[in-house]
């Protein structure tokens, strides 16, 4: 299902739900279990509330909490964690308060949030200290403009501050930069680092002839393998299993458990069952499939793993 069809649909959510229900019926024959789920990576883009300086989701739709509740209907999602959505810097504080407000509302499953902050800033400690004692703020996500910036002295200092406040740091960056991130992680042993989206590896590199990807370092299998091995060797790390259905080269016809299993299993091999976690990445997952489709693809991938390992992944 292509993006144009989504954008011209009267209801993108209806289309995604239909795709999900079709996949669900096809996976039921495999005995996929109805496990309780914690969605560790949930976005919201409420344009009715935030008119200016908000993010741009993959579809033309208002992705508020009501839409999320519709998307997760029947999936047995017990809890969710909000992840920042790249608002303009002047809106970061407002976004954090918005997330806290939703966490306090017991009518939805949101129990925590990973907020935006500039990890390179000298004012980082002052900003993040406001949330030090909040039971809802779990961590920070921030980007880097270059690989050299990862080991900046201010960055190292601020990462240590996060650890002292029992807050984690989440990152999504080019596989080329994973070795530098591994160095940073070594310098901050008291901070938990969470690599998002399976380290942005491309699943096609593991089930198709991958030599064609060598001209693009973003998709080079060996660069990804080396970087993820370096990250996972640090005990203060974990990995979110997500985004494999939305990688730029993945085609709709390739979105099967058989094809996506190799890269997912590599993440399991690197981090082990105690350091991997399910992440929905809604609504960005809608670039390719409905959230329910992604959940059931992953359930099919891990169906032969022990009950304990499946529960650790999803809950």
N, C-alpha and C positions, 0 to 999 in steps of 0.2 A: 504494500500500500504506500503510494508516494506522498510526498509533502503537499503537492498541489491538491490532491483529492481531500486531504485533511483540511486544508485552508478553505476550500470551497464548500465543505460540508456544513450543513445547518447546525450540526452538533458533533463536534470532534469527539466528545466523550462517548456518544452513542456508537460511533464507528469503532473506537478503541475497545469498547465493551464487547462488541460483537466479535471482534478478532479474538479477544480473550476467551469468550465462551466457546468458540469453535476449537481453540487449542485445548481448553479444559476437557472437553468431551473426548478429544483424541488421546489425552494422557491418562484418563481414568482407567483405561484398560491395562495400564502398567501398574496399577495399585498405588498411585501417588497418594501420600498420606496428608491428612489435614492437620498439619503441625501448627501450633501457636507461633506467631511471628512478631519480632520486633523489627520494624523498618528503620534502620539506622541512618537513612539518607532520604529525607522527604523535603521537597521544596514547596513553597507557596508563592504565587504571584498574583496578589489581589489588586487588580487595577481599579476597582471601585473605591478602594481605600487609599491607595497611593497613586496619585495622578501623574506625578513627575519624578524622574530619576529612578525609576524602577527597572527591573531587568526585562529581557526579551526572551520569552519562552519559545519553544519550537513550533507552537500552534497558536492560532488566533482565538484565544479563549481566556476567560477569567478563572485562574486556577486558585481559588480560595479554599477554605477548609471544607465547605460544603461539597465542592468538586472532588476533593481528596477522599472524603467519606464515601462518595459515590464510587470512586475508583477502587476502593479497598473492600467494598461490600462483598461479603462471602469469603474473604481471604483469611479470616481468623487473625488479623493484625491486632495485637493487644496493646502495643505501644509504638510510638514513632519519635524520631529525633529530627527536628527542623535543622536544615543546613542553609546558611546564607546564600543569597542569590546575586551577588555582584552589584549591589546598589551603588549609587554615587556615594563617595566618601561622606558627604554631608548628611546622608540618610542612614548611615550605619547605626547610629545610636537609636534612631526611631525604629529601625528594623529589629534591633535587639529587644526593645521594649515591647514591640508587637509580638515577638516570639514568646516572651515571658507571659504576656497577657493570655496567649492561647494555651500555654502550658498550665495556667491556673484554671482554665475552663475544663471541667471534668466531663463535658459532653463530647470531647474528642480524645483520641488516643495520644496526643502529643505530651511528652513528659520532660523533654529537654531540648536544648538548642546548641548548635555550633555557630557562633557569630563571626562577623567580619571585623577585622582590625588590621592595622598596618604593622606587621611584625618588624618592619625596618625602622620604625619611628622611635625617636628619643622620648616621645610622650606616651609610648605604649603602656608602661606600667601605670601611669596616672589614669589612662582610659580604662584599662581592664580591671583595675582595682575596684571600680564601682560594682562589678559583678562577682567579686571574690567570694562573697557569702551567699550568692544566689543558688538555691537548690536546682535551678533549671538550666543554668549556663554550664555546659559540659566541656566546651573547648572553643578553639579559634581556627578559622581557615583564612589563609592569606596566600597571595601569589608572589612570584618572583619574576623580575624582568630579565635576568641573566643567571647563568649557573654560578658565576663568581659571587653574585649577591647572596647566595645561600650561606656562605661562610663569613659574611660580614660580621664584625665584632658586635655591632648593635643587635644583629639578628641572634647571635649566640647568647647574648645577655638576656634578650627578651624571651627566648625559648626557656632559659633557666627560670625566669620569673613565672612562666606558665606552669612549670613543674612544681614550683614552690606553692602555687595556688591550687594544685591538684587538678589542673586543666590540661587537656590534650591539645595537640596540634595536628590538623588534617591538611593533606596536600594532594594536589593533582598536577603533575608536571610532566614534561617530556621525559621519556625513558632515558634519553641522553644525559639527563641531569641527576639521575638516581644515585650515581656514585658520590657526587658532592653532598646529596642529602644524607647518604649513609655516614659521611664524615661528620656532618652536623649532629646527627643522632648520637654518634659516639661521644661528642662533646657535651651532650645534655642527657646523661643516663637516668635522670630523675623525671624526665618528661616523656609521656606516652605520645608516640608519633603514629598516625594512622594514614596509610597510603590508600587513596581512593581509587575506585574504578579499575581494580586489578592492575594498577600501575600503568594504565593506558596502553597495554599491549594490544596488538591487533590479532583477533582470533584466527584470521585467515593464514597467518604465518605458521600456524600449527596444523593445518589440515590441507593446505595447498602448497604447490612448489613455491618456496619462499624466496628464491634467489632474485625474483623480480622486484622484491621490496628493498633490495640492498641500496638502491639509489636514494631511498628515503629513510633516514635514520630513525624517524618516528615509528617506522614499521619493521625495523630490523629485529629479527628474532633473537639473535645473540646479544645485542645491546640490551634488550629487555630482560633476558635471562640473567645476564651478568649483574644488572642493576637490581633486580628483585632478589637475587641471592644475597647481594651485599646488604640490602635493607632488612631482609628477614633474618639475617645472622645476628642482628641486634635484638636483644630480648625485650626492649621497650618499644616494640612495634607491633602493629596489627594491620590487617588488610580487609578492605571492603570488597565484597564480591558484587560487582555491578558494572554497568556500562558496556559489557561485551556485546550486547545486542545493538548498540548504537554507534559502534566504531565506524569511522568514515567509509571504509571500504566494504563493510559487511553488507551484503545484498539480502533482500527479503527472502529469497529462495534458500539462502544459506543459514537462516535462523532456526537451526534445529539443535536438539540436545546433543546429538552425535557430533556435530561440527563445533559446538561451543565447549564441549566437555574438555578437550585437551588443555586449553589455556586456564580454565577454571581449576582443573586438577593440578596444574602446575602451581597455582597459588596455594592449594592445599599442601602440596609437597613442600613448598618453601616455608610456610608459616605454621602448618599443622592445624588440627581441628580446634585448638584452643585460642587461635589468634586470627580466625577468619569470621566474618559476619555478613549476613545478608544486607543488601542496600537496594532500595527500589529505584532511586533517582527519578521519581515522578515530579514534574511532568515531562522531563527531558527524555525519559524512556519512550514517550509517545512519538518520537521521531520515527520509530520502527514498529513498536507493538504496544498493546495495552499492558498495564502493570500486572494484571492477572496472568497474561501470557508469559511474561518474564519470570514470575514466581514459579509457574508450572514447568517452564524449561529447566530452571535450576533444580527443582524437586526431582525431575527426571534424571538430571545429570548425577545427583548424589543418591539415587534410590538404593544403590547397592552398598552404601556406607552404613555403618552401624546406627542404630536408633540414637545413641548418645551423640555421635558426631553430627547427625542431622539436627538434633535439638540444639547443639552448640552453635551451629551455623545460623539457624533461623531464630533462636530464642535464648 
